[in-house]
């Protein structure tokens, strides 16, 4: 387990640093979990960067042949969201209430049973 208080990496956005600190305060994480948490925060930031770019430039552009194409940031935002969700699932953090309806069974390969 991580015995000293972990500080968020300085390259993370303020929102990602706040999320990082909250998770580290609420959960006892091993060093490899800290690395997964950092990756999740980076994915969160990357997705937000792509979302801001899409808001400014639009989700499509016209290519040299005059055909509309998806902006590359569409894929970056989608992939970042997917990575973030998978990393949080891998960390197996319990964010729900005890009264929440049961979730589908966990994947056997990442839960140890």
Buried (B, 14 or more C-beta within 10 A) or exposed (E): EEEEEBEBEEEBBEEBBEBBBEBBEEBEBEEEBBEBBBBBBBBBBBBBBBBEBBEEEEEEEEEEEEEEEEBEBBEBBEBBBEBBEBBBBBBEBEEEEEEEEEEEEEEEEEEEE
